[in-house]
Amino acid sequence: MSDIPRLPQREFVALIAVMFATVALSIDAMLPALPQIARTLTPEDPNRAQLVITAFVFGMGLGTLFTGPLSDSHGRKIVVQAGLVLYALGAILCYFAQSLEVLLLARVLQGIGVAAPRTVSLAIVRDLYAGRDMARIVSFAMMIFTVVPAVAPLMGQAIIWAADWQSIFLAYLVFAALCALWFGLRQPETLPSASRRPLSVGNLISATRELFAHSSVTVSILVQTLTLGMLFATLSSMQGIFAQQFGRTDSFPVWFAVIALVSMAGSLINARVVMRLGMRRVTLRTYKAMFALSLLLLGLFGLGLMPDALAFPAHLVFSIGLFMMMGLTMGNLNALAMEPLGHIAGLASSVMSSIATVGSVLLAIPIGLMFDGTNTPLLLGVSVFCGLAVLLVRFGLLDARKPARA
């Protein structure tokens, strides 16, 4: 590991954050466009416009299954660059789509392409760092990455005002080009030829069996699935909740920016306390806090006990808490699972991310389609998923009582 060339740590963290941010930009910049997409392509069933978000995530989950093994076989850099090209092609097809069905298929293709920078970047971090050091690097990257969700809806809104919602996909082309240029010119290859694994069905099967032989990996995948399910359900319903329940259509991008910026504290807190408390304890305490908050708000909103003056601030607190939860848990869960899997880092990150992402879409779609103009379906879904996460972390193999160094 020490012989692998490294970028200066600050530049490396920034580059990894930009790679992660490709996903956030592709989702969050679309949020202000959902009403226009609904009116243009699916006026008879406006809720179907939410599928623009989950179709992208579904494609990302599918692509994630292949990008890791390909990077283990052919190296990290070529796979990332090929994925960015596919992502750009998907963006072009989205720009010219004339029906919701074509748009959804193009978004799936775009998601398949974005899987490369999203997944392989995690394998690159694992090539260079391990354990709590890896969790710390990922936390710092997540903290920088959070700036993109803050500005993405504002960017999407500005593009809609200046041109039309289709032009958002042209912005994706520019971002992909800049990302490919920076990565291609600056990031050295982190997987030497001697460490690469020939791509074969037999090797994939044997490596996958080895991955699932570690029960901590299975628990991590389940918890990540629940966590991402909460995130994508929230993103699918968020614009509608702000517009219909709280009457804040025009100011939604601004409030989303506030939520994203404040929630940066989650990654910062994790980076500071994970070395002292350990990944398991931080993760368990985070899920407990979010479960208590979502259950409390479900009771207040669902039973009509929430005072009108406090309704919007309470929903803001909930949204900030959920986004903070991502920064306090996902890096830890990945690091815990990847700890014994350094020699198959690409495959491990692919299988884990693919299952968690596709599974989270299956959890999120029903909650999004249940949207009834209020936040009640979302609060119910988050309460259930977060409660299950608490049980898995508390009584599963990620038991915080264990005196492990993690």
Long-range contacts (C-beta under 8 A, 24 or more apart in sequence): 1-127, 1-128, 1-130, 4-127, 4-128, 4-188, 4-190, 4-192, 5-188, 6-128, 6-188, 7-186, 7-187, 7-188, 9-137, 11-186, 12-128, 12-137, 12-187, 13-137, 13-140, 13-141, 13-144, 14-141, 14-144, 15-182, 15-183, 15-186, 15-187, 16-121, 16-124, 16-125, 16-137, 16-138, 16-141, 17-140, 17-141, 17-142, 17-143, 17-144, 17-145, 18-145, 18-179, 18-182, 19-80, 19-117, 19-118, 19-121, 19-179, 19-183, 20-117, 20-118, 20-121, 20-141, 20-142, 20-145, 21-145, 21-147, 21-148, 22-84, 22-87, 22-114, 22-117, 22-118, 22-175, 22-176, 22-179, 23-60, 23-114, 23-118, 24-145, 24-148, 24-149, 24-152, 25-148, 25-152, 25-172, 25-175, 26-56, 26-87, 26-110, 26-111, 26-114, 26-172, 27-53, 27-56, 27-57, 27-152, 27-235, 28-148, 28-149, 28-152, 28-153, 28-156, 28-235, 28-256, 29-152, 29-153, 29-155, 29-156, 29-159, 29-168, 29-171, 29-172, 30-156, 30-168, 31-152, 31-153, 31-156, 31-235, 31-238, 31-239, 31-252, 31-253, 31-256, 32-153, 32-156, 32-157, 32-160, 32-239, 32-252, 32-253, 33-156, 33-160, 33-165, 33-168, 34-239, 34-240, 35-239, 35-243, 35-249, 36-160, 36-164, 36-165, 37-100, 37-103, 37-165, 40-165, 41-99, 41-100, 41-103, 42-100, 47-368, 47-369, 47-371, 48-100, 49-100, 50-236, 50-237, 50-240, 50-368, 50-369, 50-371, 51-100, 51-104, 51-365, 52-103, 52-104, 52-107, 53-232, 53-235, 53-236, 53-368, 54-232, 54-236, 54-361, 54-364, 54-365, 54-368, 55-104, 55-105, 55-107, 55-108, 55-111, 56-107, 56-108, 56-110, 56-111, 56-114, 57-111, 57-232, 57-357, 57-360, 57-361, 57-364, 58-108, 58-111, 58-357, 58-358, 58-361, 59-90, 59-107, 59-108, 59-109, 59-110, 59-111, 59-112, 59-114, 59-115, 60-111, 60-112, 60-114, 60-115, 60-118, 60-357, 61-111, 61-115, 61-353, 61-354, 61-355, 61-356, 61-357, 61-358, 61-360, 61-361, 62-108, 62-111, 62-112, 62-115, 62-354, 62-358, 63-111, 63-112, 63-113, 63-114, 63-115, 63-116, 63-119, 64-115, 64-118, 64-119, 64-350, 64-353, 64-354, 64-357, 65-350, 65-351, 65-354, 66-115, 66-350, 67-115, 67-116, 67-119, 67-120, 67-346, 67-350, 68-119, 68-120, 68-123, 68-345, 68-346, 68-347, 68-348, 68-349, 68-350, 68-351, 68-353, 69-199, 69-204, 69-207, 69-346, 69-347, 69-350, 70-199, 70-346, 71-116, 71-119, 71-120, 71-123, 71-191, 71-346, 72-123, 72-191, 72-196, 72-197, 72-199, 72-344, 72-345, 72-346, 72-347, 73-196, 73-197, 73-198, 73-199, 74-196, 74-199, 75-189, 75-191, 75-193, 75-196, 76-120, 76-123, 76-124, 76-127, 76-189, 76-190, 76-191, 76-346, 77-183, 77-184, 77-187, 77-189, 79-116, 79-120, 80-116, 80-117, 80-120, 80-121, 80-183, 81-180, 81-183, 81-184, 82-116, 83-113, 83-114, 83-115, 83-116, 83-117, 83-120, 84-113, 84-116, 84-117, 84-176, 84-179, 84-180, 85-113, 85-180, 86-110, 86-112, 86-113, 86-116, 87-113, 87-114, 87-116, 87-117, 87-172, 87-176, 88-113, 88-172, 88-173, 88-176, 88-177, 89-113, 91-169, 91-170, 91-172, 91-173, 91-176, 92-169, 92-173, 94-166, 94-169, 95-166, 95-167, 95-169, 95-170, 97-166, 110-172, 115-353, 117-179, 117-183, 118-353, 119-346, 119-349, 119-350, 119-353, 120-346, 120-349, 122-334, 122-338, 122-345, 122-349, 122-353, 123-191, 123-345, 123-346, 123-349, 124-187, 124-190, 126-338, 126-341, 126-342, 126-345, 126-349, 127-190, 127-191, 127-345, 128-190, 130-338, 130-339, 130-342, 131-335, 131-339, 131-405, 131-406, 132-274, 132-275, 132-279, 132-335, 132-405, 132-406, 134-334, 134-335, 134-338, 135-270, 135-274, 135-279, 135-331, 135-332, 135-334, 135-335, 136-271, 136-274, 136-275, 138-330, 138-331, 138-334, 138-335, 139-267, 139-268, 139-270, 139-271, 139-274, 139-327, 139-331, 140-267, 140-271, 142-267, 142-326, 142-327, 142-330, 142-331, 143-264, 143-267, 143-268, 143-271, 143-327, 146-260, 146-261, 146-263, 146-264, 146-267, 146-323, 146-327, 147-260, 147-261, 147-264, 149-256, 149-260, 149-323, 150-256, 150-257, 150-258, 150-260, 150-261, 151-257, 153-252, 153-253, 153-256, 153-257, 154-253, 154-254, 154-256, 154-257, 156-253, 157-253, 191-346, 197-344, 197-347, 204-347, 207-344, 207-347, 207-348, 208-347, 208-351, 210-341, 210-344, 211-341, 211-344, 211-347, 211-348, 211-351, 211-352, 214-337, 214-340, 214-341, 215-397, 216-336, 216-337, 216-339, 216-340, 216-397, 216-398, 217-337, 217-341, 217-348, 217-352, 218-397, 219-392, 219-393, 219-396, 219-397, 219-398, 220-333, 220-334, 220-336, 220-337, 220-352, 220-398, 221-337, 221-352, 221-355, 221-356, 222-392, 222-396, 223-283, 223-329, 223-333, 223-389, 223-392, 223-393, 223-398, 224-330, 224-333, 224-334, 224-352, 224-356, 224-360, 225-355, 225-356, 225-359, 225-360, 225-363, 226-360, 226-363, 226-385, 226-386, 226-388, 226-389, 226-392, 227-325, 227-326, 227-329, 227-330, 227-333, 227-360, 227-385, 227-389, 228-356, 228-357, 228-359, 228-360, 228-364, 229-359, 229-360, 229-363, 229-364, 229-381, 229-385, 230-322, 230-325, 230-381, 230-382, 230-385, 230-386, 231-322, 231-323, 231-326, 231-360, 231-364, 232-360, 232-361, 232-363, 232-364, 232-368, 233-363, 233-364, 233-367, 233-368, 233-378, 233-381, 233-382, 234-319, 234-322, 234-378, 234-382, 236-364, 236-365, 236-367, 236-368, 236-371, 237-367, 237-368, 237-371, 237-375, 237-377, 237-378, 238-319, 240-371, 240-373, 241-315, 241-371, 241-374, 241-375, 241-378, 244-373, 244-374, 245-311, 245-315, 245-373, 245-374, 245-375, 246-311, 246-312, 246-315, 248-312, 255-316, 258-316, 259-316, 259-319, 259-320, 259-323, 260-323, 262-320, 262-324, 263-320, 263-323, 263-324, 263-326, 263-327, 264-327, 265-324, 265-327, 266-323, 266-324, 266-325, 266-326, 266-327, 266-328, 267-327, 267-328, 267-331, 268-327, 269-324, 269-327, 269-328, 270-327, 270-328, 270-331, 270-332, 274-332, 278-400, 278-404, 278-405, 278-406, 279-332, 279-333, 279-335, 279-336, 279-406, 280-332, 280-336, 280-393, 280-398, 280-399, 280-400, 280-402, 280-404, 280-406, 281-400, 282-328, 282-329, 282-332, 283-328, 283-329, 283-332, 283-333, 283-393, 283-398, 283-400, 284-390, 284-393, 284-394, 284-398, 284-400, 285-400, 286-324, 286-325, 286-328, 286-329, 287-325, 287-329, 287-386, 287-389, 287-390, 287-393, 288-390, 289-321, 290-321, 290-322, 290-325, 290-382, 290-386, 291-383, 291-386, 291-387, 291-389, 291-390, 293-317, 293-318, 293-321, 294-318, 294-322, 294-379, 294-382, 294-383, 294-386, 295-383, 295-387, 297-375, 297-379, 298-376, 298-379, 298-380, 298-383, 301-374, 301-375, 301-376, 301-379, 302-376, 302-379, 302-380, 315-375, 318-375, 318-379, 322-382, 333-398, 335-406, 336-398, 336-406, 339-406
